[in-house]
Amino acid sequence: MATVVFPGSFDPITLGHVDIAVRARQLFDRVVIAVAHNSTKAPLLDVDVRVRLAHLAVSHVDGIDVASTDGLLVDFCEAQGAVAIVKGLRGGADYDVERPMALMNRSLSGVETVFLTGDSALSHIASSLIRDVARHGGDISDYVPPDVETAVLEALRREN
């Protein structure tokens, strides 16, 4: 059974993330969405909320699991028995950021990274943009699953 890990901070998970997870599941037997603690970011949503929202967003697809991780991605991949890491690319800038990480992960453990090209209809969606639009009162409903919209708006109310 071929397992892959789809890592990210998912703050919040978007329809673009869901698209990559679903398409990765079409290629592999099992996809594990790894919701990462990122010490360089101050998340809007805590990790438990992000895990719950990711689970709800992909619950309609068998073979996709969600877990949190805090540490080296390659160690998480080994614990999951993953054959590869899956990353979605919206454009060239994403590749420029992801390539060095892919090379480091391969260097550390031999795990390869598989890049999936994001759907062009979703390529403008980024979690940071979603948070910014929501902070300024914009409608994010076309970019995130319904449960995510509610959680983002609640978190922003608590921030203020």
SVG drawing of the C-alpha trace seen along z (x, -y; Angstrom):
<svg xmlns="http://www.w3.org/2000/svg" viewBox="-21 -45 43 47">
<polyline fill="none" stroke="black" stroke-width="0.4" points="0.0,0.0 1.6,-3.3 1.2,-6.1 2.2,-9.7 2.3,-12.7 0.8,-16.0 2.3,-18.5 1.4,-22.1 0.3,-24.5 -3.2,-24.6 -4.1,-27.8 -6.7,-27.5 -7.2,-24.6 -8.5,-25.9 -10.3,-24.3 -6.8,-24.3 -5.5,-22.1 -8.5,-19.8 -8.0,-19.5 -4.4,-18.4 -5.3,-15.9 -8.1,-14.4 -5.9,-14.2 -3.0,-12.7 -5.5,-10.0 -6.3,-9.1 -2.6,-8.3 -1.7,-6.7 -3.5,-4.3 -3.3,-6.5 -2.7,-10.2 -1.9,-11.6 -2.5,-15.4 0.2,-16.4 -0.8,-19.6 2.4,-21.1 3.3,-23.3 5.4,-26.1 7.5,-27.9 8.1,-30.8 4.4,-31.5 1.8,-32.8 -1.3,-30.8 -4.8,-32.1 -6.2,-28.7 -4.6,-26.4 -3.4,-23.0 -6.3,-21.0 -8.8,-23.2 -6.7,-22.9 -6.7,-19.1 -10.4,-19.0 -11.1,-21.3 -8.9,-19.3 -10.6,-16.1 -14.0,-17.6 -12.8,-19.0 -11.8,-15.5 -14.1,-13.2 -16.0,-12.5 -12.9,-10.7 -11.7,-7.2 -8.0,-6.8 -7.2,-10.4 -6.2,-10.7 -5.2,-13.8 -2.6,-14.1 -0.6,-16.8 3.2,-16.8 5.8,-18.8 9.3,-18.0 11.1,-16.9 8.9,-16.0 11.1,-13.1 10.6,-11.5 6.8,-11.9 7.0,-10.3 9.0,-7.4 6.5,-6.9 3.7,-6.8 5.5,-4.5 5.3,-7.1 6.9,-6.5 6.9,-10.2 5.9,-13.7 3.2,-15.4 3.3,-19.2 0.9,-21.3 2.4,-24.0 0.4,-27.1 3.2,-28.6 7.0,-29.0 7.4,-30.9 6.1,-27.9 8.6,-25.6 11.4,-28.0 10.4,-27.6 9.6,-23.9 12.7,-22.7 15.3,-23.2 13.0,-21.6 12.5,-18.6 16.2,-18.3 16.9,-18.5 14.2,-15.9 15.7,-13.5 19.2,-14.2 18.1,-13.5 16.1,-10.3 15.8,-9.4 12.1,-10.3 11.2,-11.9 8.8,-14.7 6.1,-14.6 4.8,-17.9 1.2,-18.2 0.2,-21.2 -2.6,-23.1 -5.9,-23.5 -5.6,-26.8 -9.1,-27.8 -7.8,-27.6 -4.2,-28.9 -4.8,-32.3 -6.0,-30.9 -3.5,-31.0 -4.2,-30.6 -2.5,-34.0 -4.8,-35.7 -7.8,-34.0 -6.9,-35.3 -6.3,-38.8 -9.6,-38.9 -11.5,-37.7 -9.8,-40.2 -11.0,-43.0 -14.6,-41.7 -14.4,-40.0 -16.3,-36.9 -14.1,-33.8 -16.9,-31.3 -15.8,-30.5 -12.3,-29.6 -12.7,-27.4 -15.1,-24.6 -18.1,-25.9 -16.8,-24.7 -13.5,-26.6 -15.2,-29.8 -17.1,-29.6 -13.9,-28.8 -11.9,-31.6 -14.6,-34.2 -14.9,-33.0 -11.1,-33.1 -11.0,-36.7 -13.8,-37.8 -11.7,-36.4 -8.6,-38.3 -10.4,-41.7"/>
</svg>
